[in-house]
């Protein structure tokens, strides 16, 4: 059963961080070819720490991603393992 996180997004997986339950819609984010995530809108911790969480989650799901951290923004690009191109460039 999908639940909404504190940002109002539907989520499938819940992570427990410092005894606080925070849920992020990783499946939704990884299904888009490119996306910009903003602190306060999509996540609530330091951008560099959240980028590492994205890398860990992508690895667990077998998804190849590229990340760039710009202050409080994270640019997320999801790559297709078959073609080697961004999913948006098929």
Helices and strands as residue ranges (DSSP letters): E 3-4, E 10-11, E 13-17, E 20-24, H 26-30, E 34-38, H 47-61, E 64-70, E 73-79, G 87-89
